[in-house]
Amino acid sequence: MPHPSITARTYPHKPAIIMGDSGEMVTYRELDERSNQGAHLFRCLGLQTGDHIAMLLENNRQFLEIVWAAQRSGIIFTPVSTHLKKNEALYILANCGAKLFIGSLALAELAQQMQPEAAGIAHFYMVGGIAPGFESWEEALAAQPDTPIDDQSNGVPMLYSSGTTGQPKGVFVPPADTDIDTPMPLVASIGKAFGFSDETVYLSPGPLYHAAPLHYNMMVIYQGGTSVVMERFEPERALQLIEEHRVTHSQWVPIMFIRMLKLPREVREAYDVSSMQFAIHAAAPCPIDVKEQMIQWWGEVIVEYYAASEGIGVTMIDSPNWLTHKGSVGRAVVGEVHIVDDAGRELPPGETGAVYFSGEHTRFHYHGEPDKTALAYNERGWATTGDVGYVDEEGFLYLTDRKNFMIISGGVNIYPQEIENLLITHDKVADVAVFGLPDEEFGEQVKAVVEPVNWADATDEVAIEIMEWLRERISHIKVPRSLDFHRRLPRMDNGKLYKRHLMEEYRGGARSDEGPGPEGGNKNT
């Protein structure tokens, strides 16, 4: 399990990174040299071990080259979501205390908006070209030696929560050791369980700023494998890349499965995916029908895990176990699962409550937010990230939703995820969000907002059809009181649905009962 600098000496011409659309390739020797140059540049700019940098980059080769430069120079690096607005991104820069900011010409508009207000940042660079206020990263790199710095040290990411339920929180887990050859955090757990090695060809369809794609790509490169990185997810292109590169491992979110399954059958069956050994998915509960179809299509290579950036615990389930425990995210493989009620009492199997983990996990903290850190732990030292679920008699965990999204209507707890998982299987639904709205009589009412496969279906007739279809399949108390159509729901390319923005829009009274919905959506009841 060598550091990429060791692979660079033994297999210098082996591809470390292949970009999916452009085909641009970075060999291990090139990655080693460029990351050394980046480390020298950091030192020339006065950055030392423990300092922070921030990056606003789309999926490109420079992203991972900068990550490895930071890793071998003891820098704490924070990738920023490419979908944030200026003030949201500035909040992260201020919260993490970045001293250097690297943007991209492709995202120059946002980067330039941020630059004048990014207090405390002394250096601004840009990859792929330059814009006013920024220096060229490539030109600065070219002036540096490509040999290691004298004081190499193990740098780590500090990632921010998606902000789906409030302001994003910086999750900091300190490095286990200062040695740059310290194994990546996933190597001993998920890496070992899924057989990652120097023979791995890994398809990365998600955004690199998100936790799983970043950690998985670093793990693959740490072990000498090859990462095939998609610039952006496109369902048919993903299948083409699996066949073209004989991909052995991949990591997905459920919405990607859904979009591949909605391809015409003749398109899906045109590609050979038999090289796949492990198709790993996480980040959100997967609808049962969707996962059944994926297993039928790809075979029993589908593996699911449940974890969080906070690193408090991990559950895992393979296809055979899932087929006998449908809907589960598995049993704990790191830490121990506990289900706790609002009074802090541990609940027995079958009862729903907050999901906590105990065990010898690394104690994390939310950067600069001690109160939020304290709220993540209970008096017994168990930690939670706010998910809700239950365990069965065999210890298999089932997630129901985020606690912040639970709807209480007439005293009954309703979990939007259950309704969303059903609605997404309707053949006219491309995506869906379900949440609660204030209701004078019941406290809250259930609201559904649907992104149709074809906008021509955004009609009252189709809304009635979907609602009647839903009434045949779930309890009447869970059926939405109303349904709207939306051209494009705020689901980002990390698979997370930014439901908070929709909830704020509706609850803030910005919507009326008549007229067009958001982004041209039609109101239907």
N, C-alpha and C positions, 0 to 999 in steps of 0.2 A: 504494500500500500504506500507507494512513494509520493512525495511532493512532485508537482509537474516539472520542477527543475531537474529532478533525477531522471524522469522519463525523457526530458530534453537531451540528456547525455547519452541515454541508451537507445532511444528511437527518435532522433531529431526530426525526421521527415514525416513522422506519423501525424495524421490530422488530429488536432485537439478540438477545433471548432470548425464546423461547416455551416454557413448560413443557408437556410432552406431555399429562398427564392433566388438570390444572386449567385449562389454556389461559391461565394468567397470562402477561402480556406485559410486557417491559421494553423501552422504546424507547431509541435511542441517546442522546437527551437525558437520559432518566432514569438510564441507566447512567453517563453523564458526571457528572451532578450527585451521585449517590450515591457514586460512587468518589471524587469530590473531598471530600465530607463525611467519608468514611472516612479519607482521607489527613490531613485536619485533625484528626480524632479521634486518630489515631496520634501526631501531633505534640503535641497537648495532653497526652497521656499520657506524654510524654517519649521516645517511640520515634523513633530516628533511622535514617538510611540504614545498612544492614547489620545492623540488629537482626532478631530472629526472632520470628515469631508461629506459633501452631498452631491448627488448625481441626478440629473434630469435627462435621461437617455431612452430612446426607443430601443428595441432589440437590435443590436449590432455587435460586431466583433469587439469594438472598443470598450463596450460595457464590461465584458469579461476580462479584457486585458487590464483595465483599471482596477477591477476587483482584485485580481491577483497581485497587482502592484501594491495595493493597500494591504493585502494579506501578508505580504513579506516585509512590510515596513512598519507593522504595528498600528496601522491607521484604523480607526473605527469608521466604517463607510455606510452611508444611508442613501439607498436608491429612493427617489421620489416618484410617485405614480404620475404617469404622463397624462392622466385625465383630470388632475386637480385644477382648480382655478387659482388665480394669483395669490389671493389671501390664504387659501388652504396650504399652498406650497410654501409660502413665506412663514407660516406658523411652524412647519416642520423644520425649516432652516434655522429659525430662531430657537426652537426647542432643543434641537440636537447640538447647537453651538458650533455649527460648521465654520471652519476657517477658510475653506476652499470650495468653490462650486464649479462643477463641470456640466455644461449644457450641450445641446445638439443643434446643429443648423436646422434639422427637420422640425425642431421644437423652438426655434429662435423667437417666435412671437411671444410665447409665455416666458422664456428665459429673459428676454429684454424687458418685459414688464416687471419682472422680479428684481432685476439687477440694481436699480437705484434705491430700492427699499430693503435690500438684504443687509441689514445692519450686522456688523461684526465680521463680515467676510472680506478678506483682504485680496483674494485672488479669484479671477473669473476666467475660465477657459471654455472652449467650444470645440467639439469634434465635427468633422465633415465639412468644415468651412468656418468662417468667422462672421460676427455681426458686431456693430458698435458696442463698446464696453467689454468685449471679450478678446482674449488672445487665443491663438491656434494651439490646441493641445498637441497636434501632430508635429508642428514645428518646434515646440518646446521640448518634446520628447526626443526628437532627432539630435538635439544638442547634448544629450546625456549619454554616459557610458552604458554599455549593455551588460556589464558585469555586476555581481551582487553588491549591495551596500555593505558597509562594515558592521552595522548594528541591526541586522535583520531581527524582526520580532513578529509574533503572530498577531495579525490584525483580524478583526471580526466585523460582521455586519451589525447594525442596529436598525431593525426594520420597524415600520410603523403600521399599526393596525389599519384596516381598510377605512375606518371612519363611517361604517354603515350605520352605527347607532350613536354617533357623537364625534367629538374631536378625536383625530387619530392619536394613538399613544405609542411612544417609542419604547420598544421592547428590547432591553439590554440584558444579554447573558454574557458575562465576561469569559474570555478565553480560558480553557482548561490549563494551558501552559504557554509560555512565551516562545517556545521552539516552533519555527515555521513548519516543521514536519509533524506537528501534533495532528493526529487523525481528525478529519472533519467530524462534526457531531453525529451525522447520520451513518457513518461507516459501520460502527459496531452494532447498530440496531437494524434500521431499514436496509442499509447497504448489504449487510450480511444475510438478512432474511430474503432479499430479492436477488441475491447473486450478482451484484454489481462487481465488475472486475476490469482488468485491462482489455478484455475482449468485448466489453459492452459498447454497443452503438445505441445512443440514447436520443430519442426524439423529444424535443422541448417545444411544445406548441404554445405555452403560456408566456406572459410578460416577465422579463427577468427581474423587474422591481419587486415582484411578489415572492413571498418566502419560499414556497416549494420549488418553483423553477430555479431560483437562485441557489438554494442549498443542493438541489439535485445536480445541477450543472457543475457546481464546485466539487461535489463528491465524485462525479464521473471523471472529471479532469484530474482530481487528486489521485485517482487510482489508475490513470493512464488510459482511460477509454476515450471514445469520440462522442462529442455532443453535436447533434444536428439541430440547429436553432431556427425555428420559424420566425421570420420578421413579424408576422401576424398570423393568427389562426384562420385558416380557410379549410373547410371540411374535406373537399376532394383533394386539395394539395397535400393535406396530412397523409391521406392514404397513398398518394403517389410517392411521398418521401419514404414511407415505411417500405414499400416495394423497392424503390431505387437504391436505398442504402442498407437494405436487409436489417432494419432496426430490430434490436433485441429487447429494449426496454423503452417505456414511455410513461408520461405522467399527465393526467387529464383532470378536468373538472366536469361535473355532470352535464352542463350545458353544451360542452363539446360533443359528448356522446349523443345528445339529443339532436344536434345539428347534423352529425354524420348519419344518424338513423333516418333523418328526414330527406336525405338524398334519394333520388330514384334508385330502385333496386338494381337496375342494370349498371348504374354508376358504382354503387357499393361493391357489386360482385366482380367488377372489372379489375380489381387490384388484389395482389397476393400479399396477405398479411401474416403468412404462416411463419415468418421468422420471429414473430413476437413471442418472447418468453414471459414477460411480465408487463401488463398494461395496468398501471397503478392509478387509482383515482382517490381524490379527497376534496377538501375545501367546503363541500356542502353535501347534505344528504342526497342520495341518488334515488329518483323514483323507482319503485320496484319493477314496473313494467319495462322501463328503459334498461335497467341492468339485466333483466332476463333476456331481452333482445340482444344486448351486447355479448353476453355469454354464449347465446345460440350462434351468433355471427363469428366471434373471434375465438370461441372455445374457453376452457377454464383457465385462461391466463389473466383474467380480470381479478385484481387484488385491490382491496380498499383499506385505507387506514384513517384514523381520526387522531389529529394532533393539533397543536397551535404553535405560533411563533414563540410563545412563552416557554415552551419546552417542559411543561409540567407532567406530561404523560402521553402514552401512545396506545391506541388499540388497533388491532389488525384482524382482517378476515379475508380468507381466500374464497375462490368460487365454490368448491364443494361445501364448505361450512356455510356460506351465504345461502346456498340453495336449500339448506335445511333450517336456516334462521333468516328468512327474507326480511330485508329492511334493517338488519343489524349492521353496525360498524365494527363489530368484533369484540374480542376479549382483550384485556389489558396485556401488553407485552412490556411496557415500561410504566412503573407505578401501579397503583391499585385504585379502582374506580369506587366512588361512593356517591350515592344519591341522597341529597339533603333537602329538607323542607325549609320554609321561610323562617322557622324558629331555630334552625340549626340542628335538628334531629335527623339522624340517618334513617332513611326509609328502607323497607324490605323490598325484595324483588317484586316487580310488577307495578310499583307506585312511582309516579312521575315527580321529579324535582330537579334541583340544580345539580349539574354534574361537577364533581370535585375529584381531584387526584391526590393521593398521598404517596409517600415513598421517598427514595433518595434522589429526587430530581434536583437539578441546579436551581437555586433560588434566584428568580429573575426580579427585576424592578422596572417600573415604567419611568423612563428618564425624566427627571425634574418634576415628578408627580407622586410624592409620597402618599398622599391620601388615596389615590386610585390604586397604588400598589398595595396598601393596607387592606383595601376592600376586596382584593383578589384572594386573600387568605382568611381562613377562619381561625378560631382560637386553638384548634388542634394542628394548625400548620398545613392543612389541606388547601389546595389552590384551585381556582376556577377561572374560566374566561367568560362565563355568562351563558353557557349552553344549558339546555333543558333536555332531560331524557329519563330513561328507566333501564334497569337490567332485568334479565329473566333469571330463572332458577339456575341456569348454567353459567351465569356471569357474562352473557353477551349484552353489550350496550346498544340501546336504540335511542337515537336522537329525535326529539320532536320539534325543537325550534330554539331560537334565541329567546332568552327571558324577556328582553326588551320588546320583542315582536308579539308576545302572547296577547290574545284578545280575550277580554272578560266581558261576556254578553249575558245579561240576566243571571249573573253569578256562575256561569259555566265557563271554564277555561277552554279556549279554542286555539289550536296551533296552526298558524297560516301555512306552514310547510306542508302539512298533510293535504290541504286543499290545493296548493300550488303543484304538488307532485301528481295529483290526479288531473288537474286541468292541462298540464303540459303534454299529456298523452293524447289530447284531442287533436285530430288531424288538421284542424284549422288554427291551432294555437302554436305560435313560435316561441313565446315567452309569456310569463305571467307574474304579477305581484299581488299578494293578498295582505291586507292590513286592516286595522280597526279604525273606525271613525266615531267621534262622540255621538251618543244617542241619548235623548232625554229619558226615554222609557227604560232602555236596557243597559245604559251605561256606555256600551260600545256596540256598533254594528259592523258586520263583515263587509269589506269592500274588495272587489277584484278589478284589476286593470290588466288588460290583455294586449299583447302585441300579436296581431294576426300574421299568419304566413303570407297572405295576400291582402293588401290594404283594401281591395275591392270587397272583402268580407266584413269590413267595419260598418255593419248595418244593424238596425234594430232586429231584423229577422234572424241574423246569425247570433246576436246576443241572446235572444230568446231560445234559440236552438241549443246553445252552449249551456245555458242555465237549466233547461229541461234535462239535458244529458247529465248534468251534475246532480240534479235532484234524484235521479235514478240510482246514484252510486254512493251518496253520503247522507248522513243524518240531516234533517231539514234545518237544525239549528246551526249547522256549519255552512249552509248554502249562502253565498253572498247576497246581501240585500239589493245590491246593484252592481253593474258591470260596465266599465268604460273600455274603449279601445285607445291604444297609444301607438304611434308609428314606431317608436324605438324606446324600449324601457332602459333605464339607466344601469344596465348590467355591463360592467367593464370587462376587459379581456383577461382579467384574473379569475373570472367566473363568479365574482361577488355581485350581488344585486344591491345597488345603493338605494334601498327602499326608503331610507330616512328622508331623502329629498322628495319623494312622492308623498310620503306621510305629511311632511311639513306643508307641502303645497295644498293638499286637501284640507288638513286641519286648520290651516291659516286662513281659510275662507277665500282663497284665491280662485276656487272653482265655484261656478254657479250650477244650478240644476239644469240649465239649458245651454245649448251652444256647443262650440267645438271643445274638445279635450286638449291636453297638452300636445304640443308639436303636431297640431292638426287632428288630434284624436277626436272621435265622435262620442258623445255621451249616450249611453244606453242603459235602460233600467230593466 
